[in-house]
Amino acid sequence: MPEIGRLAVCLALLFAAYSVVTSILGGVRRRPDFVRSGEHAAFAVAGLVVVAAAILLRALLQHDFTLEYVAAYSSSSLPTQYTVAALWGGQKGSLLFWAFMLSLFTAIVQIQNRDRNRALMPYVTATLMTIAFFFLALLTFVTDPFERLPVAAREGADLNPLLQNYWMMLHPPSLYTGYVSASVPFAFGIAALASGRLGDQWIRSVRRWALFSWSFLTLGNLLGARWAYEVLGWGGYWAWDPVENAAFMPWLVSTAYLHSVMIQEKKDMLRVWNLVLVLLTFALTIFGTFLTRSGVISSVHSFTQSGLGPFFIGFLLFVLVVSGGLLVYRLPDLRTPATIESFFSREAAFLFNNLILVGIAFAVFWGTVFPVLSEWVRGVKITVGPPFFNRVNAPLGLVLLFFTGVGPVIAWRRASPRNLRRAFTGPVLTALAAAVALGVAGVPPGYAYLTFVLGCFALGTVGQEFWRGVRARQAMLHESAPRALSRLVGKNRRRYGGYVIHVGVVSAFVAIAASTAFRIEVTQPLKRGEEMQVGKFRLRYERITTAEDAHLSRLAAEVSVWRDGRQIATLAPEKRFYKKPQQPTTEVAMRSTLTEDLYVVLGSYDRDSDLATIQAFVNPLVSWLWLGGIFMACGTIITMWPAAAERRATAFALGGARVPAE
């Protein structure tokens, strides 16, 4: 079976090369038969890569330790769910998983556009298959996932213990889905440049793909933060780690694109800027994959050391040169006479929003690569830590939060004084009331205080928009409030889904500000029966318990939690020792509510003295970060859900009617 898997990868590489050549020839010579042949080859690539991925997964589940990859990233005692996660837990498997998802997305694009965008599809197919060719070439010539050991291993080395967590079943696939699906808007952008079809059709064709990619990048970042929060045991969820930054940067640029593309659709402006954002988003996904899997930067999220760095850098340079060259070549055709008429307009607000998002992305990029550059140039590695990122990005984040409230309600073209009063009186009064309430509550001035105030301002604009829309429908159509709300959202899903996403963004901002500014941390050695005070909680160390199985041994401290004289919980932070890799890990214990998390870590334990070192944190409002993710997911679903007219058109087409070719 491994030989069949290797053969499938090699054949997929050949079909990808064939698809690139025939698709380009078909597009240049206007040969529909060549174009269809290239598309059929892309389907063949999808089928072959699916076979290869299935064979590697089968080898993992059957513990085939004749394969180097299986022996390096699994063991016979590894639980089944983590054996599946080993498919993307190592370098070779993750690259195959990348190619697997890309081939599936390519097949979906071919099906979606079998009768649409025919002038663009040759170049779309060629672009996607070029990306696939790169990854398949790595799998064929550089990092073979089906490599056999000279002598079969008797037992596997096991998956990295830090990856043996249920969030790792979700985080890498989510992040890779966001990374890989960004290839589709990139491919359509390249196709528009190559074909000269520079209107809005390609943008409308990839709107849902861009949202899909953005939503999974969001989900992947949040799930990664949750993994770091539960597994690493340091009391936080984001440390500006290089690999965290690599996942954050494409999210920032993709967010900018989703805002600025509305200006192009409404006003036929920012054509060049939108193409730059699409191209840059994809380039950053390749850069992120490079950081994660090349080993060039040390990170708690990066578990491989390899020689793949030059290949990824070479491919990234190829992408930038080709896309940049096409953009420069088409620059005269991309210019439009439309301009921003006033700084007090939605166009200007969205443009400022874009500049801030890209500015944050640049600051994160510079802070991430500067240590590597300094080491290359001077031979001295300079560490860039969280203080730099916080100092630069905190003020920019506050400005971004302000424009989150301004952008949705300010008028297009030019806002009159009357429009400004009507749009912002309510939200400004809401923010002022919040400022007074926070002052009375004793919240000190600072970034957290401003975040809360600006968050109330942004929520005020969203609430006002929903309120006015519902009241207008009730006045005109005499509908009940729930029905009016449902119809309001259903008639303009993109607009009101975006508002729900903004609620999630505000929730995340508030959680980050509160948990950063008002966190309490206490570390104290305790003997059995002794207590420690952490904020309003009193923790009592009760005893140590142990457990062991074939895979790992556990050492847990039983800690009772008291508040106002009564016991409210019992927590059991653990130290785990994994037997195969001979590696200890920390398992935190938490009591989470909407107002705060009590986060307890077993730092160390001395058996002779029965002395346990307990580290405890009180993290305010952290739950609102995860709730913000739920709001953003709901808003994305609302935005992407097809309207009734689109569903009828789809049903009509599936019933046998053909959509006219362009």
MONOR-V105140 format. One record per backbone hydrogen bond with DSSP energy under -0.5 kcal/mol. NH is the residue of the N-H (numbers start at 1). CO is the residue of the C=O. If there is no record, write none. Layout:
# MONOR-V105140
nh	co
NH	CO
NH	CO
This chain:
# MONOR-V105140
nh	co
5	1
6	2
7	3
8	4
9	5
10	6
11	7
12	8
13	9
14	10
15	11
16	12
17	13
18	14
19	15
20	16
21	17
22	18
23	19
24	20
25	21
26	22
27	23
28	24
29	25
30	26
31	26
32	30
35	31
36	32
37	33
38	34
39	35
40	36
41	37
42	38
43	39
44	40
45	41
46	42
47	43
48	44
49	45
50	46
51	47
52	48
53	49
54	50
55	51
56	52
57	53
58	54
59	55
60	56
61	57
62	58
63	60
64	59
65	63
67	64
68	147
71	67
72	68
73	69
74	70
78	75
82	79
83	79
84	80
85	81
86	82
87	84
88	85
89	85
90	86
94	90
95	91
96	92
97	93
98	94
99	95
100	96
101	97
102	98
103	99
104	100
105	101
106	102
107	103
108	104
109	105
110	106
111	107
112	108
113	109
114	111
120	117
121	117
122	118
123	120
124	120
125	121
126	122
127	123
128	124
129	125
130	126
131	127
132	128
133	129
134	130
135	131
136	132
137	133
138	134
139	135
140	136
141	137
142	137
142	138
143	138
147	144
149	66
153	65
157	71
158	74
163	160
164	161
165	163
168	165
169	166
170	167
171	167
174	170
175	171
176	172
177	173
178	174
179	175
180	176
181	177
182	178
182	179
183	180
184	181
185	181
186	182
187	183
188	184
189	185
190	186
191	187
192	188
193	189
194	190
195	191
196	192
198	196
204	200
205	201
206	202
207	204
210	206
211	207
212	208
213	209
214	210
215	211
216	212
217	213
218	214
219	215
220	216
221	217
222	218
223	219
224	220
225	221
226	222
227	223
228	224
229	225
230	226
231	227
232	228
245	241
246	242
247	243
248	244
249	245
250	246
251	247
252	248
253	249
254	250
255	251
256	252
257	253
258	254
259	255
260	256
261	257
262	259
263	259
263	260
264	260
265	261
266	262
267	263
268	264
269	263
274	270
275	271
276	272
277	273
278	274
279	275
280	276
281	277
282	278
283	279
284	280
285	281
286	282
287	283
288	284
289	285
290	286
291	287
292	288
293	289
294	290
295	291
302	299
303	301
306	294
312	308
313	309
314	310
315	311
316	312
317	313
318	314
319	315
320	316
321	317
322	318
323	319
324	320
325	321
326	322
327	323
328	324
329	325
330	326
331	328
333	330
334	330
334	331
335	331
345	343
346	411
349	345
350	346
351	347
352	348
353	349
354	350
355	351
356	352
357	353
358	354
359	355
360	356
361	357
362	358
363	359
364	360
365	361
366	362
367	363
368	364
369	365
370	366
373	369
374	370
375	371
376	372
377	373
378	374
379	374
379	375
380	374
382	380
385	383
388	385
389	385
390	386
391	387
392	388
393	389
394	390
396	392
397	393
398	394
399	395
400	396
401	397
402	398
403	399
404	400
405	401
405	402
406	402
407	403
409	406
410	406
414	412
415	344
416	414
420	416
421	417
422	418
423	419
424	420
425	421
428	424
429	425
430	426
431	427
432	428
433	429
434	430
435	431
436	432
437	433
438	434
439	435
440	436
441	437
442	439
443	438
444	442
450	446
451	447
452	448
453	449
454	450
455	451
456	452
457	453
458	454
459	455
460	456
461	457
462	458
463	459
464	460
465	461
466	462
467	463
468	464
469	465
470	466
471	467
472	468
473	469
474	470
475	471
476	472
477	473
478	474
479	473
484	480
485	481
486	482
487	483
488	484
489	485
490	486
491	487
492	488
493	490
496	492
497	493
498	494
499	495
500	496
501	497
502	498
503	499
504	500
505	501
506	502
507	503
508	504
509	505
510	506
511	507
512	508
513	509
514	510
515	511
516	512
517	513
518	514
520	618
522	616
524	614
526	612
528	610
529	541
530	527
532	539
534	537
537	534
538	562
539	532
540	560
541	530
542	540
542	558
543	558
545	556
547	554
549	552
553	577
554	547
555	575
556	545
557	573
558	543
558	556
559	557
559	571
560	540
561	569
562	538
563	566
566	563
568	561
569	561
571	559
573	557
574	587
575	555
576	585
577	553
578	576
578	583
579	551
582	578
583	578
585	576
587	574
588	230
588	586
589	600
591	598
593	596
597	619
598	591
599	597
599	617
600	589
600	598
601	615
603	601
603	613
604	613
606	611
607	605
610	606
611	606
612	526
612	610
613	604
614	524
614	612
615	601
616	522
617	599
618	520
619	597
619	617
620	618
621	595
622	619
624	621
625	622
626	622
627	623
628	624
629	625
630	626
631	627
632	628
633	629
634	630
635	631
636	632
637	633
638	634
639	635
640	636
641	637
647	643
648	644
649	645
650	646
651	647
652	648
653	649
654	650
655	651
656	653
657	652
